[in-house]
Amino acid sequence: MSIARARELRQNMKAAERRLWWMLRRKQLAGLRFRRQAPLGPYYADFFCPKAGLVVELDGPSHTSDRQIAHDEKRERWFESQGIRVLRISNREFYERPDDVVDAIYRAATAPLPSRG
């Protein structure tokens, strides 16, 4: 994982990512700290809340191709193998109902972590 690549991703965030970041940054969501374009293992997460073990992914139109869907599923399995939950949100859903999306992120971030056993 490259810190330079993470910085590049942060500088080139898509419009939906920038807007959601504005809503999550500085612990604005129930005091939870999110990191953007966070390097996790071999991947980068759009947004990651370490305390909640939650990755939030905003998916644009490119996430509808068979190849991208397969890649996203592989990433999600890796995150889950590390005990990290994944919440996928389409850009369209975010633009149409941003408050509902933030509520869903809050519920996911504050839900009890599944027991591992």
C-alpha positions as CSV (number, residue, x, y, z in Angstrom):
1,M,0.0,0.0,0.0
2,S,1.3,3.3,-1.0
3,I,0.8,6.4,1.1
4,A,1.4,8.5,-2.1
5,R,-1.4,6.6,-3.8
6,A,-3.7,7.2,-0.9
7,R,-2.9,10.9,-1.1
8,E,-3.6,10.9,-4.8
9,L,-6.9,9.3,-4.3
10,R,-7.8,11.9,-1.6
11,Q,-6.9,14.7,-4.0
12,N,-9.0,13.2,-6.8
13,M,-12.1,12.2,-5.0
14,K,-15.3,12.1,-7.0
15,A,-18.0,14.7,-6.3
16,A,-20.2,12.2,-4.3
17,E,-17.2,11.2,-2.2
18,R,-16.3,14.9,-1.4
19,R,-19.9,15.6,-0.4
20,L,-20.1,12.6,1.9
21,W,-16.7,13.4,3.3
22,W,-18.0,16.8,4.2
23,M,-20.7,15.1,6.2
24,L,-18.5,12.6,8.0
25,R,-15.3,14.6,8.7
26,R,-14.3,16.0,12.0
27,K,-16.3,13.4,13.9
28,Q,-19.6,15.0,12.9
29,L,-21.4,11.7,12.9
30,A,-21.9,10.8,16.6
31,G,-18.2,11.6,17.3
32,L,-17.1,8.7,15.1
33,R,-13.8,9.2,13.3
34,F,-13.7,8.3,9.6
35,R,-10.7,8.1,7.4
36,R,-11.0,8.7,3.6
37,Q,-9.3,6.7,1.0
38,A,-7.8,4.6,3.8
39,P,-5.2,1.9,2.8
40,L,-6.3,-1.5,4.3
41,G,-4.2,-4.4,3.3
42,P,-4.1,-4.6,-0.5
43,Y,-7.0,-2.2,-1.0
44,Y,-8.2,1.3,-0.4
45,A,-11.5,2.0,1.3
46,D,-13.5,5.0,0.3
47,F,-14.3,5.7,4.0
48,F,-13.2,3.7,7.1
49,C,-14.2,4.0,10.7
50,P,-11.7,1.9,12.7
51,K,-13.7,2.1,16.0
52,A,-16.8,0.6,14.3
53,G,-14.8,-1.7,12.0
54,L,-16.8,-0.3,9.1
55,V,-16.0,0.5,5.5
56,V,-18.3,2.7,3.5
57,E,-18.1,2.4,-0.3
58,L,-19.7,4.8,-2.7
59,D,-20.3,3.2,-6.0
60,G,-20.7,5.1,-9.2
61,P,-21.7,3.8,-12.7
62,S,-18.4,2.0,-13.2
63,H,-19.4,-0.5,-10.5
64,T,-22.1,-2.1,-12.7
65,S,-19.7,-4.0,-15.1
66,D,-19.3,-7.7,-14.5
67,R,-15.5,-7.2,-14.0
68,Q,-16.0,-4.4,-11.4
69,I,-18.7,-6.4,-9.6
70,A,-16.3,-9.4,-9.3
71,H,-13.5,-7.1,-8.1
72,D,-15.8,-5.4,-5.5
73,E,-17.0,-8.8,-4.2
74,K,-13.3,-9.9,-3.8
75,R,-12.5,-6.7,-1.9
76,E,-15.6,-7.2,0.3
77,R,-14.6,-10.8,1.1
78,W,-11.1,-9.6,2.1
79,F,-12.5,-6.8,4.3
80,E,-14.9,-9.3,6.0
81,S,-12.1,-11.8,6.5
82,Q,-10.4,-9.1,8.5
83,G,-13.5,-8.5,10.7
84,I,-14.5,-5.3,8.8
85,R,-18.1,-4.8,7.7
86,V,-18.8,-3.1,4.4
87,L,-21.7,-0.8,3.6
88,R,-22.1,-0.2,-0.2
89,I,-24.1,2.9,-1.3
90,S,-24.7,3.9,-4.9
91,N,-23.9,7.5,-5.8
92,R,-27.5,7.8,-7.1
93,E,-28.9,6.8,-3.7
94,F,-26.6,9.2,-1.9
95,Y,-27.6,12.1,-4.2
96,E,-31.3,11.3,-3.9
97,R,-31.5,10.8,-0.2
98,P,-28.3,12.0,1.5
99,D,-29.8,12.2,5.0
100,D,-31.1,8.6,4.8
101,V,-27.7,7.5,3.7
102,V,-26.0,9.2,6.6
103,D,-28.6,7.6,8.9
104,A,-27.8,4.2,7.5
105,I,-24.0,4.8,8.0
106,Y,-24.8,5.8,11.6
107,R,-26.9,2.7,12.2
108,A,-24.2,0.5,10.7
109,A,-21.4,2.2,12.6
110,T,-23.2,1.9,16.0
111,A,-24.5,-1.6,15.5
112,P,-22.9,-4.3,17.7
113,L,-20.1,-6.0,16.0
114,P,-20.8,-9.6,15.1
115,S,-19.3,-12.1,17.5
116,R,-16.5,-14.1,16.1
117,G,-16.4,-17.7,17.1
